[in-house]
């Protein structure tokens, strides 16, 4: 359990949460003694009193952001007051300033869809001295490309799935013109970043990844000098076993843990040992420039109390294996019962040698899938290559804007009821 904060700061946080949330004080008991090991993990079940609080009691000047539903099918409302919003913006400014160090940039384009990151992006870039505009989420993919051509940004701030949508419809000779890309929102494996960089005419180091959550805010950024994600100051990141987070039936490979976060600056969410249900790989505390920092290799998948085995499959690892061999593709993973299918749609027909290389890579480099197949949880993986010409892509419904630019990558069906999880 990596700890990179002093115990006084953690006790102060514990006392703050107990004061702000009466249900939490009831959960932890009316006592004054503080022992970090006794502070409970905030699992989804323990957080229900927060998620199900009466919104009518919330001050009107607070901002509210919504995420996926609770067990009662009610969308979770996440609140930020003025102090939380200012802290969120300040952290983003510091992170972007670090990422953009050494770049001569003056214009940024935010293509973020909806949510907290989109709502604050223009302000953050402008406070850093860049001109910035935002692209409306509902436009078809081709319109996003037109906006890039017209605005000519140096920096593109977007999500991997949105960038995938633009790459699907961009002509081979399209001039992106950007100097760098900042990503947030979804896993961006190294091989995928390398292929994206090739398409955009920049280096892999110019495709920069950041991580955040609607509950906590900014969490970490990818430091290209060490090839690892660095957790932001004032955030404590811990790794726990699934059993510790009330998931006794979930097994993870060696070196993987559930990510648990504590934020010293977040107030309007009980950010004290919050179980994210993200699976983090190789989490550790190390000394850098005279101070302790927490770093990790990647967040590779997500599990949870309501998820089945199919949703524990790491799309991160699957994409990383595929993009070592394929320059551009749309990857979809389908799980139906114990059947796993990986669909790889490419602009051109691939030869048999490349297909064999991809299949070998997928079978040999993703131990979790191999273990599930050997253990009988999954049947042999079905890997399909689908060739789709540029002409047919341009004339598809997506080219006309009838399908959203953002597409899910993981589709899970249990029995006769289908559920999608991207």
C-alpha positions in Angstrom: 0.0 0.0 0.0 2.1 3.0 -1.2 1.9 6.0 1.1 3.5 9.3 0.0 1.8 11.7 2.5 2.4 12.5 6.1 0.0 11.1 8.7 -1.0 14.6 9.9 -2.4 15.5 6.4 -4.3 12.3 6.3 -5.8 12.8 9.8 -6.9 16.3 8.8 -8.6 14.9 5.7 -10.3 12.2 7.9 -11.6 14.9 10.3 -12.9 17.0 7.4 -14.9 14.2 5.8 -16.4 13.3 9.2 -17.4 16.9 9.7 -18.9 17.4 6.2 -20.7 14.1 5.9 -22.7 12.9 8.9 -23.3 9.5 7.3 -19.6 9.0 7.1 -19.1 9.8 10.8 -21.8 7.3 11.6 -20.0 4.7 9.4 -16.7 5.2 11.2 -18.0 5.6 14.7 -17.9 8.5 17.2 -14.2 8.2 18.2 -11.3 10.6 18.2 -8.4 8.1 17.7 -7.1 8.0 14.2 -5.5 5.0 12.6 -5.1 5.0 8.8 -5.4 1.2 8.5 -8.8 1.5 10.2 -10.2 4.1 7.7 -12.7 2.2 5.5 -12.4 1.9 1.8 -15.2 3.9 0.2 -16.8 1.2 -2.0 -19.8 1.8 -4.2 -22.1 0.4 -1.5 -20.7 2.7 1.2 -21.0 5.7 -1.1 -24.7 5.3 -1.7 -25.7 7.8 1.0 -23.7 10.4 -0.9 -25.0 9.5 -4.4 -28.6 9.4 -3.2 -28.5 12.7 -1.3 -31.3 15.1 -1.9 -30.2 17.5 -4.7 -32.7 20.1 -3.4 -30.5 20.7 -0.4 -27.5 21.6 -2.6 -26.7 25.3 -3.0 -27.7 26.6 -6.5 -24.2 28.0 -7.2 -22.6 24.6 -7.1 -21.8 22.9 -10.3 -23.2 19.4 -10.8 -21.7 16.8 -13.2 -23.4 13.4 -13.8 -22.0 10.0 -14.4 -23.3 6.4 -14.6 -26.1 5.2 -12.5 -26.3 3.7 -9.0 -27.8 0.3 -8.3 -31.1 2.1 -8.2 -30.7 3.2 -11.8 -30.3 6.9 -10.7 -27.5 8.8 -12.3 -24.8 9.8 -9.9 -24.6 13.5 -9.3 -21.1 14.8 -8.5 -20.8 18.3 -7.0 -18.2 21.0 -7.2 -18.4 24.2 -5.2 -16.4 27.3 -6.1 -13.4 26.2 -4.0 -13.4 22.7 -5.7 -13.7 24.3 -9.2 -10.8 26.6 -8.6 -8.7 23.8 -7.3 -9.6 21.6 -10.4 -8.7 24.5 -12.8 -5.5 25.2 -11.0 -4.4 21.6 -11.1 -5.2 21.4 -14.8 -3.2 24.6 -15.5 -0.2 23.2 -13.7 -0.4 19.9 -15.5 -0.9 21.5 -19.0 1.9 23.9 -18.3 4.2 21.0 -17.5 3.1 19.0 -20.6 3.5 22.0 -23.0 6.9 23.0 -21.7 9.2 23.5 -24.6 6.4 23.8 -27.2 5.9 27.0 -29.1 2.1 27.0 -29.1 -0.5 29.7 -29.3 -3.8 28.0 -30.2 -5.7 25.1 -28.7 -8.8 23.3 -29.8 -10.9 21.4 -27.3 -12.8 18.5 -28.8 -14.0 16.8 -25.7 -17.6 15.9 -26.0 -19.4 16.8 -22.8 -18.5 16.8 -19.1 -16.2 18.5 -16.6 -13.1 18.5 -18.8 -15.1 20.1 -21.7 -16.8 22.6 -19.5 -13.5 24.0 -18.2 -11.1 23.5 -21.1 -11.4 26.9 -22.8 -10.9 28.8 -19.5 -7.8 26.7 -18.6 -6.1 27.2 -22.0 -6.9 30.9 -22.1 -5.5 31.4 -18.6 -2.3 29.7 -19.9 -2.1 32.4 -22.6 -3.5 30.3 -25.5 -6.4 31.1 -27.7 -8.9 28.3 -27.4 -12.2 27.2 -29.0 -14.4 24.2 -28.4 -16.0 21.8 -31.0 -19.7 20.9 -30.4 -19.9 17.2 -29.6 -22.9 16.5 -31.8 -21.2 17.2 -35.1 -20.4 14.4 -37.5 -16.7 13.2 -37.7 -16.0 15.1 -40.9 -17.2 18.4 -39.4 -14.6 17.9 -36.6 -11.9 17.7 -39.3 -13.2 20.8 -41.0 -13.0 22.7 -37.7 -9.4 21.6 -37.3 -8.5 22.8 -40.8 -10.2 26.2 -40.3 -8.9 26.9 -36.8 -5.4 25.5 -37.3 -4.7 24.6 -33.6 -1.2 23.8 -32.3 -2.7 21.8 -29.5 -5.6 19.3 -29.8 -7.3 18.4 -26.5 -9.5 15.3 -27.0 -10.4 11.8 -26.0 -8.9 8.6 -27.6 -12.3 7.5 -28.9 -13.1 10.9 -30.4 -9.7 11.0 -32.1 -10.3 7.4 -33.4 -13.6 8.7 -35.0 -11.7 11.5 -36.8 -9.0 9.2 -38.0 -11.6 6.8 -39.4 -12.9 9.5 -41.9 -9.7 11.5 -42.5 -8.3 11.2 -46.0 -4.7 9.8 -46.1 -3.4 13.2 -47.2 -5.3 15.2 -44.6 -3.1 17.9 -43.0 -3.6 17.9 -39.3 -1.1 20.6 -38.6 -1.0 20.1 -34.8 2.2 20.1 -32.8 0.9 18.0 -30.0 -2.2 16.2 -28.7 -3.3 16.0 -25.0 -5.6 13.1 -24.2 -8.0 12.4 -21.4 -10.9 10.0 -20.7 -9.9 6.5 -21.8 -6.9 4.2 -21.9 -4.3 5.2 -24.6 -1.8 2.3 -24.9 1.7 3.0 -26.1 1.3 1.2 -29.5 -1.9 3.1 -30.2 -0.2 6.4 -29.4 2.6 5.6 -31.8 0.2 4.8 -34.6 -1.8 8.0 -33.9 1.5 10.0 -34.0 2.4 8.6 -37.4 -1.0 9.6 -38.8 -0.8 13.1 -37.4 2.8 13.7 -38.5 4.2 14.1 -35.0 6.3 11.9 -32.6 4.9 9.6 -30.0 6.1 11.9 -27.3 3.8 14.6 -28.8 0.8 12.4 -28.0 0.4 13.1 -24.3 -2.0 11.2 -22.0 -3.6 12.4 -18.8 -6.0 10.7 -16.4 -8.8 12.0 -14.3 -12.2 11.1 -12.8 -15.3 13.1 -12.3 -15.3 12.3 -8.6 -11.7 13.3 -7.8 -10.7 15.5 -10.7 -7.2 15.4 -12.2 -5.3 12.3 -11.1 -2.1 11.8 -13.1 -0.2 12.5 -16.4 2.1 10.4 -18.5 5.7 11.6 -18.0 7.5 10.8 -21.2 11.0 11.2 -19.5 10.4 8.1 -17.3 7.7 6.3 -19.4 5.2 6.2 -16.5 2.2 8.0 -15.1 2.9 10.4 -12.3 0.2 11.1 -9.7 -0.6 14.7 -8.9 0.5 16.4 -5.7 -2.0 16.3 -2.9 -3.5 13.0 -4.2 -2.7 9.8 -2.4 -2.9 6.7 -4.6 -3.1 3.2 -3.1 -3.4 -0.2 -4.5 -5.6 -2.8 -2.9 -6.7 -6.3 -3.6 -10.2 -6.9 -5.0 -11.0 -8.9 -1.8 -10.2 -5.8 0.3 -12.7 -3.9 -1.8 -15.5 -6.5 -1.3 -14.9 -8.3 -4.6 -13.8 -11.7 -3.4 -14.5 -13.4 -6.8 -12.2 -11.1 -8.8 -8.7 -12.2 -9.5 -5.9 -10.0 -10.9 -2.5 -10.9 -12.2 0.6 -10.2 -10.2 1.4 -6.5 -10.2 -2.2 -5.3 -10.7 -4.3 -3.8 -8.0 -7.5 -1.7 -7.6 -6.8 2.0 -7.5 -7.9 3.8 -4.4 -7.6 7.6 -4.2 -7.6 10.2 -1.5 -7.6 13.9 -2.4 -6.5 16.5 0.1 -8.1 19.4 -1.9 -11.5 17.9 -2.9 -14.2 18.7 -0.4 -17.7 18.3 -2.0 -17.0 14.6 -2.6 -15.9 12.3 0.3 -12.5 11.7 -1.4 -11.1 9.6 1.3 -9.9 6.1 0.2 -12.3 6.2 -2.7 -12.3 2.9 -4.6 -12.2 3.8 -8.3 -12.6 0.2 -9.6 -9.9 1.0 -12.1 -7.1 -1.6 -12.3 -3.7 -0.1 -12.0 -0.4 -1.8 -13.0 2.9 -1.6 -11.1 1.9 1.2 -8.6 4.8 2.4 -6.5 6.3 5.3 -4.5 9.7 6.5 -5.6 12.1 9.4 -4.9 12.3 12.1 -7.5 14.2 15.4 -7.1 14.2 15.0 -3.3 10.5 14.2 -2.8 8.3 11.1 -2.8 6.0 10.7 -5.8 3.7 7.9 -6.8 3.9 6.5 -10.3 2.4 3.6 -12.2 2.7 1.9 -15.5 -0.9 2.1 -16.7 -4.6 1.8 -15.9 -5.6 -1.2 -17.9 -9.2 -2.0 -17.2 -12.1 -1.5 -14.9 -13.9 -4.0 -12.6 -16.8 -3.5 -10.2 -19.4 -5.2 -8.0 -21.9 -5.3 -10.8 -19.5 -6.5 -13.6 -19.2 -9.9 -15.2 -16.0 -11.6 -16.3 -16.2 -10.2 -19.8 -15.9 -6.6 -18.6 -12.7 -7.4 -16.8 -11.0 -7.9 -20.2 -8.4 -5.2 -20.8 -9.1 -3.3 -24.0 -5.8 -1.5 -23.2 -3.8 -4.7 -23.7 -5.8 -5.8 -26.7 -5.3 -2.5 -28.5 -1.6 -2.4 -27.6 -1.1 -5.8 -29.1 -3.0 -5.0 -32.3 -1.4 -1.6 -33.0 2.1 -3.1 -32.8 1.3 -4.6 -36.2 -1.6 -2.6 -37.7 -1.2 1.1 -38.6 -4.9 2.0 -38.4 -7.9 0.1 -37.3 -11.2 0.2 -35.4 -11.1 -2.3 -32.6 -14.2 -3.7 -31.0 -14.3 -6.4 -28.4 -17.5 -8.4 -28.0 -18.3 -10.8 -25.2 -21.4 -13.0 -25.2 -21.5 -15.5 -22.4 -18.1 -17.2 -22.5 -17.4 -16.3 -26.1 -14.8 -13.6 -26.9 -14.6 -12.0 -30.3 -12.1 -9.3 -31.4 -13.2 -7.4 -34.5 -10.4 -5.5 -36.3 -11.7 -3.2 -39.1 -9.1 -1.8 -41.4 -9.2 0.4 -44.4 -7.4 -2.2 -46.6 -7.2 -6.0 -46.7 -4.4 -7.4 -44.5 -2.2 -10.3 -45.7 -2.2 -13.6 -43.9 1.2 -13.1 -42.3 0.1 -9.9 -40.6 -3.1 -11.6 -39.4 -1.1 -14.4 -38.0 1.2 -12.0 -36.2 -1.7 -10.2 -34.6 -3.3 -13.5 -33.5 0.0 -14.7 -32.0 0.4 -11.3 -30.2 -3.0 -11.4 -28.7 -2.7 -15.0 -27.5 0.8 -14.6 -26.1 0.9 -11.1 -24.5 -2.4 -11.0 -22.6 -2.1 -13.5 -19.8 -5.5 -12.8 -18.4 -7.3 -13.9 -21.6 -5.1 -17.0 -21.8 -5.9 -17.9 -18.2 -9.7 -17.4 -18.8 -9.5 -19.6 -21.9 -7.5 -22.3 -20.1 -9.8 -22.1 -17.1 -12.9 -22.6 -19.2 -14.3 -19.1 -18.5 -13.9 -18.2 -22.2 -13.9 -20.2 -25.4 -11.0 -19.8 -27.8 -10.7 -16.2 -28.8 -12.3 -15.4 -32.2 -10.3 -12.8 -34.1 -11.9 -11.3 -37.2 -10.3 -9.0 -39.7 -12.8 -6.8 -41.6 -11.6 -4.8 -44.6 -13.4 -1.6 -45.2 -12.4 0.6 -48.2 -12.0 4.4 -47.8 -14.8 4.8 -50.3 -17.3 2.7 -48.4 -16.3 4.4 -45.2 -17.0 7.8 -46.7 -20.4 6.7 -47.8 -21.3 5.0 -44.5 -23.9 6.5 -42.2 -21.1 7.8 -40.0 -19.8 9.8 -42.9 -23.1 11.6 -43.1 -23.1 12.3 -39.4 -26.0 9.8 -38.6 -23.7 7.9 -36.2 -21.8 9.5 -33.3 -18.2 10.2 -33.7 -17.5 8.4 -30.4 -17.9 4.6 -30.5 -17.7 2.1 -27.7 -14.9 -0.5 -27.8 -16.2 -3.2 -25.4 -19.7 -4.8 -25.8 -20.9 -7.3 -23.3 -24.0 -9.4 -23.5 -25.2 -11.6 -20.7 -27.8 -14.1 -21.7 -30.6 -12.6 -23.7 -30.1 -9.1 -22.3 -27.5 -7.0 -24.0 -25.5 -4.3 -22.2 -22.7 -2.1 -23.6 -19.8 -0.8 -21.6 -17.3 1.5 -23.3 
